[in-house]
């Protein structure tokens, strides 16, 4: 079985983090976001994977290569122009020589979907299309499915007006396509449009009376904004703690001075240096080779690799990207700092601020 991962987005909602790094490489628990999707596919026996991507994905190819390090076969189908969600899948599947039932998925979703069970249900139902479903509080911002008691999808509407959505079950970004789905995507310009699958292909399949099956997810997060990125971090930390049986997990070569306190779910990457009297409260992740000064306080934040948190500084509810620095005694709350950004010593950053890569405030 082949999988096509849609990975052509520019990560607009995650800026300024994605100005210097592809969204697929944004770290979650010090691993690239896309790696979780690749490992989930591999876990369920899908090892032939092709990324449908823009030219800007060269950075991702440099990181993952041919996938052999993850024991998968990874290919890259580059678009010369945006093809939309339908033609992108068709061209990538054609490029990879995919046959039979095709797994199609978004690359910016954190999920632990049981793909094996989804395939079994798909085949039992004789479905032409199966779609993962997630329950959310704001369904009007997604594609929404109306289902019966067996989760057969009766209708599907993309981003309906608030209050008019048929349910709180939304398109979770993992699908199973039978070959007929690809046959329904025209090779002319009519299919080259954003949202073709969601606005034309899926409703058309339902209208023609073909079986479209839903499959409800367990863990699902759209890692498309800074607040959702922090939510994904928290959920993963909770599950890691369940697996490891420990609240604080320290990587190789971590240096922890006297009187350092850890509270809640905390993950510290390799080579991190933590100064005397620092206090780190979870859910918090600190990336490889970062440094935390004496008496610093970090609460519910994500610190990327090689970032520097000064002595007596306080960071709360924030994301500090790679190589960024927070000066001694500075206070950063609910903020996002891009790569290499700097907050001066003693400065109190306005809550909710976004600091562009390389800027100093």
C-alpha positions in Angstrom: 0.0 0.0 0.0 1.2 3.5 -0.9 0.7 6.7 0.9 0.6 10.3 -0.4 1.3 13.0 2.1 0.1 16.5 1.2 2.9 18.9 2.3 2.6 22.0 0.1 1.5 24.6 2.6 3.6 27.6 3.6 2.9 27.5 7.4 1.4 31.0 7.4 -0.4 30.6 10.7 2.8 29.4 12.5 4.8 32.5 11.6 7.3 33.7 12.7 8.5 30.2 13.4 8.1 29.1 9.8 10.0 32.0 8.3 13.2 30.2 9.0 12.0 26.5 9.1 9.5 24.5 7.2 6.3 23.6 9.2 7.0 19.9 8.6 10.3 20.3 10.5 9.0 22.3 13.4 10.0 20.3 16.5 7.6 18.4 18.7 9.3 16.9 21.7 12.6 17.6 19.8 11.4 15.6 16.7 10.2 17.1 13.4 6.4 17.2 13.2 6.4 15.2 9.9 8.4 12.4 11.5 5.4 11.5 13.7 3.2 11.0 10.6 5.9 8.9 8.9 6.4 6.7 11.9 2.6 6.2 12.2 2.4 5.0 8.6 5.3 2.7 9.1 3.8 1.3 12.3 0.8 0.2 10.2 2.9 -1.4 7.4 2.8 1.6 4.9 6.5 2.0 3.9 6.1 3.4 0.3 5.4 7.1 0.8 5.5 10.0 -1.6 5.3 13.7 -0.5 3.3 15.9 -2.7 5.1 19.2 -2.2 6.2 22.6 -3.4 9.7 23.5 -4.4 10.2 25.0 -0.9 10.2 21.4 0.5 13.9 20.9 -0.5 14.8 21.5 3.1 12.6 18.6 4.1 14.2 16.4 1.5 17.6 17.3 2.9 16.5 16.2 6.3 14.7 13.0 5.6 16.4 11.9 2.4 15.1 8.7 1.0 13.6 7.7 4.3 16.0 4.8 4.9 17.0 6.1 8.4 13.3 5.6 9.3 13.1 2.3 7.4 10.7 3.6 4.8 11.0 4.4 1.1 10.4 8.2 0.7 9.9 10.0 -2.6 9.2 13.6 -3.4 6.7 14.8 -6.1 7.5 18.5 -6.7 4.9 20.9 -8.1 5.9 23.7 -10.4 2.8 25.5 -9.2 0.1 24.8 -6.6 -2.1 22.0 -7.9 -4.8 21.9 -5.2 -5.7 19.0 -3.0 -7.0 16.8 -5.8 -4.5 17.1 -8.6 -1.6 17.1 -6.2 -2.7 13.6 -5.0 -3.2 12.3 -8.5 0.2 13.6 -9.8 2.0 12.2 -6.8 0.4 8.8 -7.0 1.2 8.7 -10.8 4.8 9.7 -10.1 5.2 7.0 -7.5 3.4 4.3 -9.6 0.9 3.7 -6.8 -1.7 1.0 -7.3 -4.8 -0.1 -5.3 -6.1 1.5 -2.2 -4.2 4.7 -1.5 -3.6 6.3 1.9 -3.7 10.1 1.6 -2.9 12.3 4.5 -2.0 15.8 5.6 1.5 16.3 6.8 0.8 18.9 9.5 -1.5 16.9 11.7 -0.5 15.2 14.9 -2.3 11.9 15.1 -1.9 8.4 16.4 -4.6 7.0 14.1 -5.0 3.2 14.0 -4.6 2.9 10.3 -4.9 -0.9 10.4 -8.3 -0.7 11.9 -9.3 2.1 9.5 -8.3 -0.1 6.5 -10.3 -3.1 7.9 -13.4 -1.0 8.3 -13.0 0.5 4.9 -12.9 -2.9 3.3 -15.8 -4.3 5.4 -17.9 -1.3 4.3 -16.9 -1.6 0.7 -16.2 2.1 0.8 -14.9 4.1 -2.2 -13.5 6.7 0.2 -12.9 6.6 4.0 -12.2 9.8 6.0 -10.8 10.1 9.5 -13.0 12.3 11.7 -12.1 14.3 14.8 -14.4 16.1 17.3 -13.7 19.8 17.7 -15.2 22.8 19.4 -15.0 25.0 16.3 -16.1 22.8 13.4 -17.0 25.7 11.1 -13.3 26.4 10.5 -12.9 22.9 8.9 -14.7 20.5 6.6 -17.7 19.0 8.5 -19.3 15.6 8.0 -22.8 14.5 8.7 -22.9 10.8 9.6 -25.3 8.0 10.5 -25.0 5.6 13.4 -22.4 3.6 11.6 -20.3 6.7 10.8 -21.2 6.5 7.1 -20.8 10.0 5.8 -24.1 11.3 4.4 -23.0 14.8 3.5 -19.8 16.9 3.7 -19.5 20.7 3.6 -16.2 22.6 3.7 -16.1 25.5 6.2 -19.8 26.0 6.6 -21.1 29.3 8.2 -20.9 29.2 12.0 -24.1 27.7 13.4 -24.9 25.8 10.2 -22.4 22.9 10.6 -24.2 19.5 10.5 -22.1 18.1 13.4 -18.8 18.6 15.3 -17.1 15.9 13.4 -14.5 17.3 11.0 -12.3 16.0 8.3 -9.2 14.8 10.2 -6.8 14.7 7.3 -6.3 11.0 6.8 -8.2 9.3 3.9 -8.3 6.0 2.1 -8.9 6.4 -1.7 -9.9 3.6 -4.1 -8.6 4.1 -7.6 -11.9 5.5 -8.8 -11.1 8.6 -6.8 -8.1 9.4 -8.9 -10.1 8.6 -12.1 -12.6 11.4 -11.1 -9.9 14.1 -11.0 -9.7 15.7 -14.4 -6.2 16.2 -16.0 -7.2 19.6 -17.3 -7.2 22.9 -15.5 -10.6 22.4 -13.8 -9.0 20.4 -11.0 -6.2 22.8 -10.4 -7.8 24.7 -7.6 -7.5 25.0 -3.8 -9.8 22.6 -2.0 -10.9 20.6 -5.1 -11.1 17.4 -3.1 -13.1 18.9 -0.2 -15.4 21.1 -2.3 -15.9 19.0 -5.5 -14.6 15.5 -5.2 -15.9 14.4 -1.8 -19.4 15.9 -2.2 -19.6 14.4 -5.7 -18.8 10.9 -4.4 -21.5 11.2 -1.8 -24.1 12.6 -4.2 -23.5 9.7 -6.6 -24.5 7.3 -3.8 -21.0 5.7 -3.3 -20.0 4.6 0.2 -18.0 7.2 2.1 -17.0 5.8 5.5 -16.0 7.8 8.6 -13.4 6.7 11.1 -13.1 8.5 14.4 -9.7 9.5 15.7 -8.2 9.4 19.2 -5.3 11.8 19.4 -5.7 14.6 16.8 -4.2 18.1 16.7 -4.0 20.5 13.8 -0.6 21.9 14.5 -1.2 25.1 12.5 -0.9 27.9 15.0 1.2 28.6 18.0 -1.5 27.8 20.6 -2.3 24.5 18.9 1.5 23.8 18.7 1.6 24.2 22.5 -1.5 22.0 22.9 0.2 19.3 20.8 3.3 19.5 23.0 1.2 19.1 26.2 -0.7 16.1 24.9 2.5 14.4 23.7 4.2 15.1 27.0 1.3 13.5 28.9 1.5 10.4 26.8 5.3 10.3 27.1 5.0 10.5 30.9 2.6 7.5 30.8 5.1 5.5 28.8 8.2 6.4 30.7 6.6 6.7 34.2 8.6 9.9 34.9 7.6 13.5 34.8 11.0 14.9 34.0 13.0 13.2 31.2 16.6 14.4 30.7 18.6 13.8 27.5 22.1 12.6 27.2 24.8 15.0 28.5 22.4 17.4 30.3 24.1 19.5 33.0 21.9 20.4 35.9 23.3 22.6 38.7 22.3 22.6 42.4 18.8 23.5 43.5 17.2 23.2 40.1 13.5 22.3 40.4 11.3 20.4 37.9 7.6 20.5 38.2 5.1 18.7 35.9 5.9 17.1 32.5 9.3 18.3 31.3 11.5 17.1 28.5 15.1 18.3 28.3 17.1 17.6 25.1 20.7 16.4 25.0 23.5 18.8 26.0 21.3 21.3 27.8 22.9 23.3 30.6 20.7 24.5 33.4 22.0 26.9 36.0 21.7 27.0 39.8 18.3 27.6 41.2 16.4 27.5 37.9 12.7 26.3 38.1 11.2 24.6 35.1 7.4 23.7 35.1 5.7 21.6 32.6 4.4 21.1 30.1 7.8 22.3 28.9 10.3 21.1 26.3 13.8 22.4 26.0 15.7 21.6 22.8 19.2 20.2 22.3 22.2 22.3 23.5 20.0 25.1 24.9 21.1 26.9 28.1 19.1 28.2 31.1 20.7 30.7 33.4 20.8 30.8 37.2 17.4 31.4 38.8 15.5 31.4 35.5 11.9 30.4 35.5 10.3 28.5 32.5 6.7 27.6 32.6 4.5 25.8 30.0 6.9 26.7 27.1 8.8 25.3 24.2 12.5 26.3 23.8 14.1 25.2 20.6 17.7 24.0 20.1 20.6 26.3 21.1 18.3 29.0 22.5 19.6 30.9 25.6 17.5 31.9 28.6 19.3 34.4 30.8 19.8 34.4 34.5 16.6 35.3 36.5 14.6 35.6 33.2 11.0 34.3 33.2 9.4 32.6 30.2 5.8 31.5 30.4 3.4 30.1 27.8 5.8 31.0 25.0 7.8 29.5 22.1 11.4 30.5 21.8 12.9 29.3 18.4 16.4 28.2 17.7 19.4 30.4 18.5 17.1 33.0 20.1 18.2 34.7 23.3 16.4 36.1 26.3 18.5 38.5 28.4 19.0 38.4 32.2 15.9 39.4 34.1 13.7 39.7 31.0 10.1 38.6 31.1 8.4 36.9 28.2 4.8 35.8 28.4 2.5 34.1 25.8 5.0 35.2 23.1 6.6 33.7 20.0 10.2 34.4 19.2 11.6 33.5 15.7 15.0 32.1 15.0 17.8 34.2 16.4 15.5 36.8 17.9 16.8 38.6 21.0 15.0 40.1 24.1 17.3 42.6 25.9 18.3 42.3 29.5 15.5 43.4 31.9 13.0 44.0 29.1 9.3 43.0 29.8 8.0 41.8 26.4 4.3 42.7 25.8 2.2 39.5 26.3 1.2 37.9 23.0 4.1 39.5 21.1 5.7 37.9 18.0 9.3 38.7 17.4 10.6 38.2 13.9 13.7 36.1 13.2 16.9 38.1 14.0 15.0 41.1 15.5 16.1 42.6 18.9 13.6 44.1 21.4 
